[in-house]
Amino acid sequence: MLNVALLSRWHVHADDYANQVRGNDDITITMVWDEDLERGKQWAKELGVPFEAELDKVLSNDRVDGVIVNTPTNLHKKVIIKAAQYKKHIFTEKVLAFTKQDCHEIMNVVENNGIRLMVSLPRLTNSYYLYAQDVLDRGLLGRLTFIRCRFAHNGAVPSANSSLGWLPDYFFNKEQSGGGALIDLGAHPIYLTNRLAGGAIKEVSAILQSIGDAYDVDDNAVVTIAYESGVLGVAETSFLSSGSPFQLELYGTEGTLLIEDEKVKLRANNTDNIWMPVDELPSPLLMPMEQWIQSIKHRIESTITKEDILNLTTVNQAAALSNAMGQKVKWSDIK
């Protein structure tokens, strides 16, 4: 049985991860820490476990095998490095850090201490991604030329209950979050596009807009990623889109694959250039939490790679720089 401590309830997915742990017989929650004492005490009470106010006491506890980090993103580097130094396995919400350099520093400490790090990039385990990757691997689209992926919701649309929408107000705190829609929700289109493009990145250009008046982070964003292979990727996101479906589109010289929520259709040479609905998809992979547990208990390597994690942060870093400068940014210039 793996014993884990929950480090902060800041992120909106913190409760989801706690529920995933409680639904798995191989892992259990032993204690809670939170940079917000009252929030942490309340969470510990709800879960029926002790609350510990001092992070070092949590990490030095021999009963704690690993930690689940849901702190503000600006605390990731400090908290994750400290956990690694105490030789605790680490599961964390995306993104790992704000910069490529910070990611390298974290990963070096993790590797030097021989512990397992997992960043939650769940859509790389979904059936539709696996199908899209299989279509590319079998060459059904010919040469891949273009990818478009959109993931958006209405989390920042004001309502009767909140002037900022249903997302917590601290999600719009630039110091804590490092940004807005792109660094959070836009992570999914970015890491999917990177994986499916399957090659080195050449340059990035981006527009990050703040349409709402109540905050100073982006709520609507688009990033264009040019890959060395010639593939162009467009990642779109928004906190201001009600009813927006998830969309993943792959275009090649010999076919097109369109995915919209659960609907998948393919038009390619092997379908006589007729749109064919796809009813059977591959079985999904284990979710990131389950993969993390398997990697600790059985030393099974995760399907989510170091490159996936590092490139996600680096694209965000390049996108922020591109938006600030009003021009495209070369991948080689990002440090």
PEZIFEN-V444437 format. One record per residue. N is the residue number from 1. RES is the residue in three letters. SS is DSSP state (H for helix, E for strand, C for the rest). PHI is phi in whole degrees, -180 to 180 (999 if undefined). PSI is psi in whole degrees, 0 to 359 (999 if undefined). Layout:
n=N res=RES ss=SS phi=PHI psi=PSI
n=N res=RES ss=SS phi=PHI psi=PSI
//
This chain:
n=1 res=MET ss=C phi=999 psi=128
n=2 res=LEU ss=E phi=-90 psi=133
n=3 res=ASN ss=E phi=-105 psi=126
n=4 res=VAL ss=E phi=-124 psi=151
n=5 res=ALA ss=E phi=-106 psi=140
n=6 res=LEU ss=E phi=-92 psi=123
n=7 res=LEU ss=E phi=-108 psi=91
n=8 res=SER ss=C phi=88 psi=145
n=9 res=ARG ss=C phi=-111 psi=20
n=10 res=TRP ss=C phi=-62 psi=313
n=11 res=HIS ss=C phi=-76 psi=149
n=12 res=VAL ss=C phi=-66 psi=342
n=13 res=HIS ss=C phi=-94 psi=3
n=14 res=ALA ss=H phi=-58 psi=316
n=15 res=ASP ss=H phi=-65 psi=325
n=16 res=ASP ss=H phi=-61 psi=316
n=17 res=TYR ss=H phi=-69 psi=322
n=18 res=ALA ss=H phi=-61 psi=319
n=19 res=ASN ss=H phi=-67 psi=324
n=20 res=GLN ss=H phi=-64 psi=321
n=21 res=VAL ss=H phi=-64 psi=314
n=22 res=ARG ss=H phi=-67 psi=339
n=23 res=GLY ss=C phi=-94 psi=6
n=24 res=ASN ss=C phi=-118 psi=126
n=25 res=ASP ss=C phi=-74 psi=349
n=26 res=ASP ss=C phi=-93 psi=0
n=27 res=ILE ss=E phi=-149 psi=149
n=28 res=THR ss=E phi=-145 psi=153
n=29 res=ILE ss=E phi=-89 psi=127
n=30 res=THR ss=E phi=-106 psi=331
n=31 res=MET ss=E phi=-166 psi=170
n=32 res=VAL ss=E phi=-128 psi=139
n=33 res=TRP ss=E phi=-127 psi=147
n=34 res=ASP ss=C phi=-151 psi=140
n=35 res=GLU ss=C phi=-66 psi=339
n=36 res=ASP ss=C phi=-101 psi=105
n=37 res=LEU ss=H phi=-59 psi=314
n=38 res=GLU ss=H phi=-66 psi=320
n=39 res=ARG ss=H phi=-63 psi=318
n=40 res=GLY ss=H phi=-66 psi=318
n=41 res=LYS ss=H phi=-62 psi=319
n=42 res=GLN ss=H phi=-66 psi=319
n=43 res=TRP ss=H phi=-66 psi=316
n=44 res=ALA ss=H phi=-61 psi=321
n=45 res=LYS ss=H phi=-63 psi=316
n=46 res=GLU ss=H phi=-62 psi=323
n=47 res=LEU ss=H phi=-86 psi=347
n=48 res=GLY ss=C phi=73 psi=35
n=49 res=VAL ss=C phi=-129 psi=163
n=50 res=PRO ss=E phi=-68 psi=152
n=51 res=PHE ss=E phi=-106 psi=136
n=52 res=GLU ss=C phi=-122 psi=124
n=53 res=ALA ss=C phi=-80 psi=338
n=54 res=GLU ss=C phi=-104 psi=119
n=55 res=LEU ss=H phi=-60 psi=320
n=56 res=ASP ss=H phi=-63 psi=328
n=57 res=LYS ss=H phi=-69 psi=325
n=58 res=VAL ss=H phi=-65 psi=311
n=59 res=LEU ss=H phi=-74 psi=337
n=60 res=SER ss=C phi=-89 psi=357
n=61 res=ASN ss=C phi=-73 psi=122
n=62 res=ASP ss=C phi=-66 psi=341
n=63 res=ARG ss=C phi=-80 psi=347
n=64 res=VAL ss=C phi=-93 psi=116
n=65 res=ASP ss=C phi=-89 psi=329
n=66 res=GLY ss=E phi=-155 psi=171
n=67 res=VAL ss=E phi=-134 psi=150
n=68 res=ILE ss=E phi=-114 psi=113
n=69 res=VAL ss=E phi=-98 psi=115
n=70 res=ASN ss=C phi=-127 psi=33
n=71 res=THR ss=C phi=-72 psi=169
n=72 res=PRO ss=C phi=-52 psi=146
n=73 res=THR ss=H phi=-62 psi=330
n=74 res=ASN ss=H phi=-71 psi=351
n=75 res=LEU ss=H phi=-99 psi=354
n=76 res=HIS ss=H phi=-54 psi=308
n=77 res=LYS ss=H phi=-58 psi=310
n=78 res=LYS ss=H phi=-63 psi=311
n=79 res=VAL ss=H phi=-69 psi=317
n=80 res=ILE ss=H phi=-69 psi=318
n=81 res=ILE ss=H phi=-62 psi=318
n=82 res=LYS ss=H phi=-64 psi=318
n=83 res=ALA ss=H phi=-62 psi=318
n=84 res=ALA ss=H phi=-64 psi=321
n=85 res=GLN ss=H phi=-65 psi=331
n=86 res=TYR ss=C phi=-86 psi=4
n=87 res=LYS ss=C phi=63 psi=41
n=88 res=LYS ss=C phi=-101 psi=134
n=89 res=HIS ss=E phi=-66 psi=150
n=90 res=ILE ss=E phi=-132 psi=128
n=91 res=PHE ss=E phi=-116 psi=132
n=92 res=THR ss=E phi=-143 psi=155
n=93 res=GLU ss=E phi=-75 psi=149
n=94 res=LYS ss=C phi=-71 psi=154
n=95 res=VAL ss=C phi=-84 psi=163
n=96 res=LEU ss=C phi=-65 psi=317
n=97 res=ALA ss=C phi=-159 psi=179
n=98 res=PHE ss=C phi=-84 psi=334
n=99 res=THR ss=C phi=-133 psi=158
n=100 res=LYS ss=H phi=-59 psi=318
n=101 res=GLN ss=H phi=-62 psi=317
n=102 res=ASP ss=H phi=-63 psi=321
n=103 res=CYS ss=H phi=-62 psi=315
n=104 res=HIS ss=H phi=-61 psi=319
n=105 res=GLU ss=H phi=-63 psi=316
n=106 res=ILE ss=H phi=-62 psi=312
n=107 res=MET ss=H phi=-65 psi=326
n=108 res=ASN ss=H phi=-64 psi=317
n=109 res=VAL ss=H phi=-66 psi=318
n=110 res=VAL ss=H phi=-59 psi=311
n=111 res=GLU ss=H phi=-68 psi=322
n=112 res=ASN ss=H phi=-67 psi=336
n=113 res=ASN ss=C phi=-102 psi=3
n=114 res=GLY ss=C phi=63 psi=34
n=115 res=ILE ss=C phi=-111 psi=168
n=116 res=ARG ss=C phi=-100 psi=125
n=117 res=LEU ss=E phi=-112 psi=133
n=118 res=MET ss=E phi=-130 psi=128
n=119 res=VAL ss=E phi=-105 psi=132
n=120 res=SER ss=E phi=-75 psi=103
n=121 res=LEU ss=C phi=-122 psi=71
n=122 res=PRO ss=H phi=-67 psi=334
n=123 res=ARG ss=H phi=-75 psi=352
n=124 res=LEU ss=H phi=-77 psi=356
n=125 res=THR ss=H phi=-107 psi=355
n=126 res=ASN ss=C phi=-75 psi=154
n=127 res=SER ss=H phi=-60 psi=319
n=128 res=TYR ss=H phi=-67 psi=324
n=129 res=TYR ss=H phi=-65 psi=315
n=130 res=LEU ss=H phi=-60 psi=322
n=131 res=TYR ss=H phi=-67 psi=315
n=132 res=ALA ss=H phi=-60 psi=318
n=133 res=GLN ss=H phi=-65 psi=322
n=134 res=ASP ss=H phi=-66 psi=319
n=135 res=VAL ss=H phi=-59 psi=317
n=136 res=LEU ss=H phi=-67 psi=316
n=137 res=ASP ss=H phi=-63 psi=329
n=138 res=ARG ss=C phi=-86 psi=357
n=139 res=GLY ss=C phi=72 psi=22
n=140 res=LEU ss=C phi=-70 psi=339
n=141 res=LEU ss=C phi=-99 psi=5
n=142 res=GLY ss=C phi=72 psi=222
n=143 res=ARG ss=C phi=-84 psi=123
n=144 res=LEU ss=E phi=-67 psi=133
n=145 res=THR ss=E phi=-121 psi=332
n=146 res=PHE ss=E phi=-153 psi=139
n=147 res=ILE ss=E phi=-130 psi=134
n=148 res=ARG ss=E phi=-127 psi=131
n=149 res=CYS ss=E phi=-137 psi=130
n=150 res=ARG ss=E phi=-128 psi=132
n=151 res=PHE ss=E phi=-140 psi=118
n=152 res=ALA ss=E phi=-148 psi=156
n=153 res=HIS ss=C phi=-149 psi=185
n=154 res=ASN ss=C phi=-107 psi=33
n=155 res=GLY ss=C phi=-62 psi=340
n=156 res=ALA ss=C phi=-110 psi=12
n=157 res=VAL ss=C phi=-82 psi=120
n=158 res=PRO ss=C phi=-58 psi=149
n=159 res=SER ss=C phi=-138 psi=181
n=160 res=ALA ss=C phi=-65 psi=335
n=161 res=ASN ss=C phi=-93 psi=340
n=162 res=SER ss=C phi=-156 psi=137
n=163 res=SER ss=C phi=-75 psi=346
n=164 res=LEU ss=C phi=-107 psi=357
n=165 res=GLY ss=C phi=95 psi=192
n=166 res=TRP ss=C phi=-85 psi=348
n=167 res=LEU ss=C phi=-71 psi=147
n=168 res=PRO ss=C phi=-63 psi=147
n=169 res=ASP ss=H phi=-61 psi=330
n=170 res=TYR ss=H phi=-71 psi=349
n=171 res=PHE ss=H phi=-67 psi=342
n=172 res=PHE ss=H phi=-101 psi=12
n=173 res=ASN ss=C phi=-87 psi=108
n=174 res=LYS ss=H phi=-62 psi=324
n=175 res=GLU ss=H phi=-63 psi=317
n=176 res=GLN ss=H phi=-78 psi=317
n=177 res=SER ss=H phi=-89 psi=333
n=178 res=GLY ss=C phi=81 psi=2
n=179 res=GLY ss=C phi=162 psi=202
n=180 res=GLY ss=C phi=-128 psi=246
n=181 res=ALA ss=H phi=-64 psi=319
n=182 res=LEU ss=H phi=-67 psi=311
n=183 res=ILE ss=H phi=-70 psi=338
n=184 res=ASP ss=H phi=-99 psi=280
n=185 res=LEU ss=C phi=-70 psi=327
n=186 res=GLY ss=H phi=-68 psi=348
n=187 res=ALA ss=H phi=-57 psi=321
n=188 res=HIS ss=H phi=-66 psi=310
n=189 res=PRO ss=H phi=-61 psi=326
n=190 res=ILE ss=H phi=-68 psi=309
n=191 res=TYR ss=H phi=-72 psi=331
n=192 res=LEU ss=H phi=-67 psi=315
n=193 res=THR ss=H phi=-64 psi=316
n=194 res=ASN ss=H phi=-58 psi=313
n=195 res=ARG ss=H phi=-66 psi=314
n=196 res=LEU ss=H phi=-70 psi=327
n=197 res=ALA ss=H phi=-66 psi=328
n=198 res=GLY ss=C phi=64 psi=35
n=199 res=GLY ss=C phi=-162 psi=178
n=200 res=ALA ss=C phi=-67 psi=146
n=201 res=ILE ss=E phi=-90 psi=139
n=202 res=LYS ss=E phi=-100 psi=311
n=203 res=GLU ss=E phi=-160 psi=163
n=204 res=VAL ss=E phi=-135 psi=138
n=205 res=SER ss=E phi=-134 psi=148
n=206 res=ALA ss=E phi=-154 psi=154
n=207 res=ILE ss=E phi=-127 psi=121
n=208 res=LEU ss=E phi=-117 psi=114
n=209 res=GLN ss=E phi=-110 psi=149
n=210 res=SER ss=C phi=-118 psi=95
n=211 res=ILE ss=C phi=-80 psi=321
n=212 res=GLY ss=C phi=-70 psi=156
n=213 res=ASP ss=C phi=-99 psi=353
n=214 res=ALA ss=C phi=-94 psi=0
n=215 res=TYR ss=C phi=-152 psi=167
n=216 res=ASP ss=C phi=-116 psi=28
n=217 res=VAL ss=C phi=-118 psi=164
n=218 res=ASP ss=C phi=-71 psi=141
n=219 res=ASP ss=C phi=-120 psi=1
n=220 res=ASN ss=E phi=-155 psi=121
n=221 res=ALA ss=E phi=-150 psi=152
n=222 res=VAL ss=E phi=-141 psi=136
n=223 res=VAL ss=E phi=-126 psi=133
n=224 res=THR ss=E phi=-109 psi=127
n=225 res=ILE ss=E phi=-118 psi=122
n=226 res=ALA ss=E phi=-101 psi=126
n=227 res=TYR ss=E phi=-101 psi=154
n=228 res=GLU ss=C phi=-59 psi=333
n=229 res=SER ss=C phi=-71 psi=346
n=230 res=GLY ss=C phi=102 psi=349
n=231 res=VAL ss=C phi=-67 psi=138
n=232 res=LEU ss=E phi=-106 psi=135
n=233 res=GLY ss=E phi=-121 psi=137
n=234 res=VAL ss=E phi=-122 psi=119
n=235 res=ALA ss=E phi=-111 psi=124
n=236 res=GLU ss=E phi=-121 psi=146
n=237 res=THR ss=E phi=-156 psi=164
n=238 res=SER ss=E phi=-166 psi=146
n=239 res=PHE ss=C phi=-98 psi=7
n=240 res=LEU ss=C phi=-124 psi=27
n=241 res=SER ss=C phi=-117 psi=107
n=242 res=SER ss=C phi=-86 psi=130
n=243 res=GLY ss=C phi=76 psi=12
n=244 res=SER ss=C phi=-72 psi=124
n=245 res=PRO ss=C phi=-78 psi=155
n=246 res=PHE ss=C phi=-70 psi=133
n=247 res=GLN ss=E phi=-134 psi=135
n=248 res=LEU ss=E phi=-136 psi=120
n=249 res=GLU ss=E phi=-126 psi=131
n=250 res=LEU ss=E phi=-123 psi=127
n=251 res=TYR ss=E phi=-120 psi=133
n=252 res=GLY ss=E phi=-136 psi=178
n=253 res=THR ss=C phi=-70 psi=343
n=254 res=GLU ss=C phi=-128 psi=10
n=255 res=GLY ss=E phi=176 psi=174
n=256 res=THR ss=E phi=-140 psi=139
n=257 res=LEU ss=E phi=-120 psi=126
n=258 res=LEU ss=E phi=-120 psi=129
n=259 res=ILE ss=E phi=-125 psi=125
n=260 res=GLU ss=E phi=-134 psi=109
n=261 res=ASP ss=C phi=53 psi=241
n=262 res=GLU ss=C phi=-94 psi=1
n=263 res=LYS ss=E phi=-94 psi=127
n=264 res=VAL ss=E phi=-128 psi=133
n=265 res=LYS ss=E phi=-144 psi=148
n=266 res=LEU ss=E phi=-128 psi=138
n=267 res=ARG ss=E phi=-131 psi=112
n=268 res=ALA ss=E phi=-154 psi=176
n=269 res=ASN ss=H phi=-57 psi=324
n=270 res=ASN ss=H phi=-76 psi=355
n=271 res=THR ss=H phi=-112 psi=18
n=272 res=ASP ss=C phi=58 psi=31
n=273 res=ASN ss=C phi=58 psi=30
n=274 res=ILE ss=C phi=-110 psi=137
n=275 res=TRP ss=C phi=-64 psi=123
n=276 res=MET ss=E phi=-119 psi=123
n=277 res=PRO ss=E phi=-68 psi=144
n=278 res=VAL ss=C phi=-109 psi=112
n=279 res=ASP ss=C phi=-97 psi=334
n=280 res=GLU ss=C phi=-112 psi=120
n=281 res=LEU ss=C phi=-114 psi=160
n=282 res=PRO ss=C phi=-62 psi=155
n=283 res=SER ss=C phi=-66 psi=140
n=284 res=PRO ss=C phi=-67 psi=156
n=285 res=LEU ss=C phi=-77 psi=170
n=286 res=LEU ss=C phi=-60 psi=142
n=287 res=MET ss=C phi=-65 psi=159
n=288 res=PRO ss=H phi=-53 psi=320
n=289 res=MET ss=H phi=-61 psi=315
n=290 res=GLU ss=H phi=-67 psi=321
n=291 res=GLN ss=H phi=-64 psi=321
n=292 res=TRP ss=H phi=-61 psi=314
n=293 res=ILE ss=H phi=-62 psi=316
n=294 res=GLN ss=H phi=-64 psi=324
n=295 res=SER ss=H phi=-68 psi=327
n=296 res=ILE ss=H phi=-75 psi=313
n=297 res=LYS ss=H phi=-76 psi=323
n=298 res=HIS ss=H phi=-125 psi=7
n=299 res=ARG ss=C phi=58 psi=33
n=300 res=ILE ss=C phi=-85 psi=126
n=301 res=GLU ss=C phi=-69 psi=140
n=302 res=SER ss=C phi=-73 psi=152
n=303 res=THR ss=C phi=-79 psi=346
n=304 res=ILE ss=C phi=-89 psi=120
n=305 res=THR ss=C phi=-101 psi=166
n=306 res=LYS ss=H phi=-59 psi=321
n=307 res=GLU ss=H phi=-65 psi=318
n=308 res=ASP ss=H phi=-56 psi=313
n=309 res=ILE ss=H phi=-68 psi=313
n=310 res=LEU ss=H phi=-67 psi=317
n=311 res=ASN ss=H phi=-68 psi=329
n=312 res=LEU ss=H phi=-61 psi=310
n=313 res=THR ss=H phi=-63 psi=318
n=314 res=THR ss=H phi=-68 psi=323
n=315 res=VAL ss=H phi=-64 psi=318
n=316 res=ASN ss=H phi=-62 psi=318
n=317 res=GLN ss=H phi=-63 psi=316
n=318 res=ALA ss=H phi=-67 psi=322
n=319 res=ALA ss=H phi=-65 psi=317
n=320 res=ALA ss=H phi=-63 psi=319
n=321 res=LEU ss=H phi=-67 psi=317
n=322 res=SER ss=H phi=-61 psi=316
n=323 res=ASN ss=H phi=-63 psi=318
n=324 res=ALA ss=H phi=-67 psi=323
n=325 res=MET ss=H phi=-89 psi=341
n=326 res=GLY ss=C phi=72 psi=31
n=327 res=GLN ss=C phi=-156 psi=165
n=328 res=LYS ss=C phi=-72 psi=154
n=329 res=VAL ss=E phi=-120 psi=131
n=330 res=LYS ss=E phi=-74 psi=138
n=331 res=TRP ss=H phi=-60 psi=324
n=332 res=SER ss=H phi=-68 psi=343
n=333 res=ASP ss=H phi=-86 psi=350
n=334 res=ILE ss=C phi=-85 psi=122
n=335 res=LYS ss=C phi=-110 psi=999
//
